[in-house]
């Protein structure tokens, strides 16, 4: 029971932060209009593989980096919460969906192999918010069951990213721009709530440790 509760909690948290539907809209805005379904499928595969590799690297090295720089987990929770809060505000305001793409980004999108990894995989899909969240969740993982729940939850999110990217044209046709914006803004509210929890939890622990 504990495993499924953690799995559901982690999946919802990371799904809201990554926002596969919102990111798929960004992908379409970056791609040339003549991009084929085969090219989009190839981009979806490479981008998903990129964020899985990034997850493994962060999962393995996250705690080591904290110790290396002498950063406490609660300090990261506060900073990560602030980053998530800023991201949530952008999502709610629609700033992410309406992002103006530069000429360089569009030229880079023409080279689908590089575009699938950077910037689509990192940092658009796997950005600072999900990075901080993974480190924080890993810091609260103490048993094999908890670790399995975290890994499986992320793989579910990665699968959602792959399906969203692969079927982005159909999603756009079915939901439309308005539908994608509504979903992204709802995800923004969830991300904002998660951010507030991170900030309050981190601040409470730090205050107890340094002031009491």
Residue, then its C-alpha position, 0 to 999 in steps of 0.5 A: x500500500x505504501x508503494x502505490x501511495x508513493x508511486x501515485x504521489x511521485x507520478x502526479x508531482x513530476x507529471x505536473x512539473x514536466x507537463x508533457x502536453x505543454x512541452x509538446x506544444x513548445x516542440x511543435x512551435x519550434x519544428x518546421x511546418x514541413x516536419x514529417x511524422x517519422x521525424x517527429x517520432x524520431x525526436x520523441x524517442x531521442x528526447x525521451x531517452x535524453x531525459x531518462x539518462x538525465x534522470x539516472x545521472x541526477x539520481x546517482x549524483x544528486x546527493x553527492x553534489x549536495x555533500x560536495x558543496x555542503x548544501x543541506x537538503x532543506x536549503x535545496x527544498x527552499x531554492x527548488x520551491x522558488x524555482x518551481x513557483x516561478x515556473x508555476x507562475x509562468x505556466x498559469x500566465x501562459x508565458x511558457x506556451x507563448x514563448x517567443x522562439x529565437x532565430x537560432x532556436x528555429x535553425x537548431x530545430x532544423x537539425x532534428x538530431x541535436x534539437x531532440x537532445x538540446x534544447x528540447x530534452x534539456x533544458x525544456x523538458x528536463x529543466x531546473x524544476x524537475x532536477x531539484x525535485x528529483x534530488x529532493x525526493x531522492x533525499x527522502x528515499x530510505x528504502x528499496x521500495x521508496x526508490x523503486x516507487x521514484x524510478x517507476x514514477x519517473x518512467x511513467x512520466x517519461x512514457x507520457x512525454x514520449x506519447x505526447x511528443x509522438x502524437x503532438x500533431x493529433x493532440x493539437x488537432x484534438x485539444x487545440x491551442x486553447x485546450x493545451x493552455x487550459x491543461x498547462x495552466x491547471x498543471x501550473x496550479x498544481x506545481x505552485x502548490x507543490x512549490x509552496x509545500x517545498x518552501x514551507x517544509x524547508x524553511x520550517x526545518x531550517x528555522x528549527x535548526x538555526x534559530x531554536 
